[in-house]
Amino acid sequence: MRRIGIDVGGTNTDAVLIEEGKVVRAVKAPTSEDVTTGILQSLKSLGSTGVLEGKRIDGVMIGTTHFINAVVQRRHLTKVAALRLGMPASASLPPFCDWPDDLAEIVSGGVWMVEGGHEYDGRPFMPLDEAAVTQAAREMKAKGLRSVAISAIFSPLDPGHEKRAAELVAAELPGAEITCSSDLGRIGLLERENAGLLNAALADLARDTIAAFEKAIADSGIAAPLFITQNDGTVAEASQARRLPVYSFASGATNSMRGAAYLSGLSDAMVIDVGGTTTDVGQLKNGFPREANSVVKVGGVRTLFRMPDLLSIGLGGGSHVSLDPLTIGPLSVGYRLLKEGIAFGGSQLTTTDVAIAAGRLAIGDTARVAHLDAATCDKVFAEAARMADEAIDRMKTEAGDVPLIAVGGGAFLVPDTLPGVSQVIHVEHGDCANAVGAAIAQVSGECDQIFRDMTRTDAIAAAQGIANDRAVAAGADRRTLATIETEDMPIAYLPGNSVRVRVRVVGDVGAS
């Protein structure tokens, strides 16, 4: 297998070529404002030594912050029509009810609530009001809305009402981008509906962004399928990612953790990823990031995604440094480091300038940072170590010492010893661990639903089958599927021997 992994960070765009399980070449290029230019530049640098000439590339895996940045920065979002199937039961909490006001004002194009939905065991508690759905679609059309999010109560158990409503809406709004919340899985109406609304709001951006990625790859002369990395450390085909962009929200940090596991050979360890702007701390379990069990807020919106359990702090290679009083971050020069850092002719003191002055980095002009004496540098590094130590301690789940893998372009800020850490591991190509994680990523599928009138064994088997099918639909080779997580919980207060089962599987990318 020969793959190219690309990760678009806030400071750098990294690219690696992995051939037969080994990193053949790794490069960095400054992230450009339009992002695509940075990808083109990184691909050009990757192939500058001729390592790509005459070679077939099996896939290009890209991790991007486009979609989460759009939500956080309130930019490039599309007006969405919210259609909920759940009346009269769900009238008290309409769509957008728990959104930040500024974001709701940008995204909300209107709310329509009609009769429909199912019970916890999949039985319909109200027939779908098809006439009301059709009327809602006509009103959406009159308002000029082209992106629709459809949600129904307990639709992960039976998506029939959502799918039928989507057909009716499509008949009235040909060419509209329609998101069904059941495609995003997981039980919990408001959080699942929120995920659907965010996904619909990103529909235009996802189409344009992935088209730009495909063009960048084609312009580089590479003929290979495109995959986009997902929140859980896996990838999906470009067409799937275009349809469900919300699954790529946290892919950058997840890629770094997967890359750290791959480069170090450890499957269970703490990982600290020090980028140009932020430091992410997480924990590896069986080679994958530990997942967050609680509700995850994205841009102030409650969601239930497959998201890694991470702690982010404002520490990075481009972080602003103030010497009196001593503070590091959270502001960063980001991708402008080579212009604004003191060692590069700028006026802003950064952690990279301090590292150059201390002899830890052999870049820039050392004469420009000669005024930083050893004692000053030591104080800055001690403060960075304190910040890292505090973050690691907050994320640990055991009292004893644990190994720590330090990756990222700013890993020079992590000392060789830390309290509560048995060993600090710096790996080769660790500064490009995010791109390595993208290149080696597999494809996943997940099922999370309630089964009734079934034995525990049969319920788990049924969930396994659903998860397998979803992985294959996302581009996995069925023959390589392996289960990495299984949870089952009997629900005592519901009749009919009800059990909630969650199964996650991964497999290698199938042949295109």
N, C-alpha and C positions, 0 to 999 in steps of 0.2 A: 504494500500500500504506500502511496505517495500523496501526501496532503499538504496544503498550505493553510496555516492558521493565521488569522488577522484579528487584532483587538484594537478598537478605536477608543483610546482613553482621553481624559480631559487634557493631558499634556502631550502624550506621544501616541502614534499609531505604530504598533509592533507587528511584525510579520515573521513567521518561521516556516521552514520547509522541513517536514518530517518524512523520512524515507526508511522503510523497514524498521520502524520503531526507534529510530535515532534522529536527533536534531542535526540536520546537515548544515543549515545556515540560519542565522537569526539577525534581524535588522530592526532599527528604529528610525522613524521619521516624525518630525513635529506634526501634531494634529492640525489640520487646516480648518478654517472657519466653515467651509462647505463640506468638510469631512472627506468627500470623494477624492479631492486632490491629494490628501494625505495618504489615502489607500493606494492611489496610482503611484505616488512617490515611493511608498514602501515596497510595492511589487517590483518597481523598477530597480530599487536597490537590491532586492532579494535575487533578482536574475542577473545582476551586473557582473557576476563572476562566471556566468555560463552554466550554473547548476540546473537551470530549467530547460536548456536547449535540448530539443529532441526527446524530451521526456513527457510521458503521459501523466497528467495530474488527475487523481481520482476524486478530488473534491476541494473546494475552497470554503473554509469555515470562518465566518465573520461574526465577531461579537461587537455590539454597538450600544452606545448610550443615547442614541437618537430619541428613542421613544420615552424613556423615563425623564429625560431632559425636557421634552416637550410638555409633559404634565407638570413637572416642578416649576418650569419657567413660564407656564401658561402661554405657550407659543405653538403655532402650526396645528391647532386643534380644530376639528370640524363640528358644526352644530349637529346634535343628535336628537332624533325622535325616540322617546322612551315609551315602549308598549309593554304593559304588564298584564299578564293573564292570571288573575287571582281574586277578582271581585266576587262577593262582597267582603271576603275575609281580610284583605290587606289594605283597606281604604285608609286606615289611620296613619300609615307611614308610606307616603308616595315616593316614587323615584326622585333622587337628588335631595331627599330630606336631610341627609347627614353629610352633605358635601360642604366644603368651604364656599362662602357666598360668591367670592370672585371667580372661582372655577366653575361653579354651577351656572353663573351668568354667561360665561363664555361658551359652555358646552350645551346647555339645555335649549333644545329647539321646541320643546313641548312635551307634555305627558298625557298618555292615553291609558286608561285602566278599564279592562273589560272582564267579563266572566270567563272562568277557565281554571286550570290547575288540577293538581292531584293530591291525594293523601300521602302520608309517609310511606305507605306500602305500595304505591303506584296506582291505587284506585282513583278514578276521577271523582272529585267531590262536586264539581260543577261542569256541565257541558261547555265546550268552547263556543262562545257567541261569535260565529263567523261573520254575521252581518255587521256587528259592531267593529270587528277587526277591519273589514273592508271599508267601512265608513271612516275609521281612523286613518287608514292608508290614503283615502281621498283627501282628508284634511291635511295630512303630511305633504301630499303632492301640491296642494294649494299654497302651502307655506314655503315650498321650494326646498324641502328637506330631502337629502339624498343618502343619509346614513341613519340606520335604524337599529336599535338594540331591543331585543325581545326577551322577556324573562317570565317564567311561570313558577308557581309554588311547586317544590319538589320535582322540578324538571329533570335533574340527573337520574331519577328513578324511571321516569317515563317522559321522553322528550316529544311525544306525539303532538301535544298542543302547540308547542313552540314551532315545530317543523311545519305544521299545517298553517299556523299564522304567518310564517315566513313565506309560504307559497302564495297566500292571499295578498300579502303586502307586495311581493314581487310582481304579481299580476297587475297591480295598480301603479307600481313604481318600477318599471323595467330598468335594469342596470343599477339599482340602488345597492349600496353596501349594507348587508344585513348580518348582524351578529346575534346568534342564539346563545343564551347564557349556559345552556346544557353542554355546549361545546367546550366551556371553560371548567366544567366539572364542579365538584365539591358542594356539599349541602350547606345551606345558609342563604336565605333569599336575598337580603339586602347586600351582603358582601359579594355574592355571585352576580347579582344585578349590577352592582357598581363596577365589577370587572368587565361586564358586557358593555356598559356605557363608556368606560374608558377605551375599550377595544374599538368600539364604533367611532369614537372621537379621533382615533389615530388612523382610521382607514385610509384617508388620502395621503397622509404622511408615509404610512407603510408602503403604499403603492409606489410613491415617488422615490422613496429612499432605496427600496430593494431594486427598483429599476436602475437607479444610479449605480448601485453596487454591481449589478449585472453588466452594465455598460463599462464600468471601470475594469472589470475582469476581462471582458471582450477586447477592450482597447489595449490591454496588456498582452494580447495574443495568447491568452490561456483559454483552452477549451475544456472546461470542467464544470460539473454541477455546483450550484451555490447552496450552502446551508447556513442558517442563522442560529447562533447559540441561544440557549434557553436558560431560564432562572435556575433550574435544578442541575446544571452542569452537563446537559445533553444538547443535541442539535435537532433542528427540524428542517425539512426541505424548504426552499425559498417560497414556494407556493403556500405551504402551510403557515410559515411565519408571516407572510403577507396578509393572510386571513386572520391570524391571531397574534398581533404584535405585542400584546401585553405579556406574553410568555417570555419576552426578552428583556424585561425591565431590569433585572439584577444580574444579567449574564456576565458582566465584566468581572466582578469580584468572584463569582463562582468559577469562571474560567481560570483565574489565578490559583484558586484552591485545588482544582483538578490538576492543573499544571504542576503545582507544588508536589502533589502526591506522585505524579508520574516521574518527575525529575529526581525525587528523593528515594523513590521506592517504598515509601511509608504509606500505609492506608489509614492509620489512626494516629493523629497528631494535631497540635494546634498550628495554625498558619497565620502569619502576619504579612500582609501585602502592603508595602509602602509605595504608593504611587507618587505622582508629582503634586497632587493636591490633597489627597486623603489617605489614611491608613485604615485598612479593613482587617478585622481580626475575627477568625472563625475556627471551627473545629471539624476535622475530617473524621468520618466514621465509615469504614469500609470503602475508603477512597472517594467518597462523596461528601459534600458539605452537610453538616447537621442542619436539618430543616427547622424553620421557625414554626412552633405549634400554635402560636397565638395569631390573632388578627394582625395583618400587616397593613400599615398606612402608606399609601403612595400619593405624594402631593397633597396629603391631608384627607385622602379618601380611604375608607376601610375596605380591605379586600381579603380574600382567602386564596392566595396563590401558593404554588410550590416555590417558596422563597427560602434562600439560605438564612440561617440564624447568624447575623453579622452585627458587629459593633464598628461603627465608622467614627473616626476622630479627625480633626483638622491638622494632620501632621503629614508632610510630604517633602519631596526633594525641592519643590518650588515654594515652600511655605515662607511667609514673611518672618523675619527674625528681628525682634527689638531687644537691645542690650540693656536698657535702663528704663524701667525694670525689665528683667529677662522674660520674654514671652515668645512662643513659637506658634504661628498660625492664628486663627484658622484661615486667614486670607492667604492666597497663593498667586504667584505670577502665572501658573499653569503653563500653557504652550508658549508663552512669551518669555520663558526663562532665558533663552539665548539672546534676547534683546534687553531685558530689564534687570537681569542679575548683574551684580557689581563686577564679577570676574569676566563678564562678557561685554563690559562697557556701559552697563546700565547704572541705575542709582538705588535699586532696592536690594537690601541685604537678605539673602535666602540661606536655607540650610545647605544648599549645594555650594554656595560661596564659602561657608564655614568649613565644609569638607575639603574643598580645594586648598584652603589656607592650612589645614591640618595635614595635608598630604594624603588624604584618603582617596581623592579623585585626581586623576591626571588629565584634566580638561581645563579650558579657559586660560586666562592670563593670571598667573600667580602673583605677579607684581601688583595687580590691582587690589588684592586682598592681603597684602603683606602687613597691613596695619592690625590685622587680627592676630593677637599673640596666642600662645599655647593655652594659657589659663582661660582666656575668653572662649576658645574653641571647646575646651573641656567642659566648661559650664553649659554651653549650648548642647553638647552631646549628652550631658547628664540629665538635662531637662527633657530631651527627646526620649532618653531611656526611661525616665520616670513616667512619661505619658504612655509609652508602649507597655510598660509593666502594669500600669493601672488598667489599661484596656484588656490585656491578657488575663489578669486576675478576675475581671468581671465576666469573662467568657468561659473560664474553666468550669468544668462540671465535677471535678474530683479534687481532693485535698492534696494528693501527692504531686511530685514533680512530673512534668510531661515534656516530651520533645516538642520543639518549636521550629518550624520551617520558615525562614525569612526570605521573601521574594519581593520583586518589584524593583523599579529603578531607584527607589530611595532606600533600599535595604541596608545601605551603609550607615543608616541611623540606628540600626538595631545592634546592640553590643553583643559580645561573644558569651556573656553570662548574664542571667537575669534570675531574680528570686522566683522559686516555684517552677523553674524550667530545668529539666535534666540535661538538655543539650540544645544549643542553637545551631541549626543546620543551614548553611548557605550553599546553594546548589549552582552548578554550571548552567548558564542561560536563565538563571532565576529572574533577571531583569525583564525577560520576555515570557515569564510563566503564564501570563494571561493568554498570549497567542498560542503557546504550547497546549494549554488546556482546551482552547478552541479546536486545534488541529486533531487532538486525540479523542474528541467528544463522541459519545455514542448517542443513540436515539432512545427516547423513553416513552412510556405509556403509563397512565394511572387510572385507577377506578376507585371511587369513594362513594359508596351508597349503602342503603339499608335493604337487607334481604329478609323475607318473611316466609314462614312455614317451610324452612329448609334446615338441615343439620348444619353445624358449624363447618364441617368438611366440605359440604356441597356449596355453601355460601362462599367460602374462600375460593373454591374451584371456579365458581361462576364469575367472581370478581377477577380472578386470574385471566380468564378467557377474555373479558372485556378489556383489561389492561393490555393484553397481548395484541388484540385487534387494533387498539388505538396506537400502539407503538408501530405496528406494521403500516398503518395509515400515514404515520408521520415519516416513514422512510426506512424503518428497520428491517433487517433480514430476520424472518421468523425463526430460522434455524439457530440463531445466535442469542435468542432472548434468555435473560436470566433475571430472577426475582431478587431485588435488593432490599425490599421492605414489605412487610405484611403486618397489618394491625387488625384485630377484630375485637369488638366490644358489644356484649349482649346488652340490649336495652330493656331493662326489667319492667318499666312502666308501660310498655306497649304490648298488646296481645299478639299471639301468633308466633311465638318463639323468634322475635325480631333480633337481628344482629347487624351492626354497622361494620362494614369491612372496607379497609383501604389497602390496596396492593399497588406497588410501583415496580415496573420492570424496565430493563435496558437491554439494548442489543446493538450490534454493529450496523453501520450504514449499509443498506442493501445496494446491490449493483444497479446502476442507473440504466 
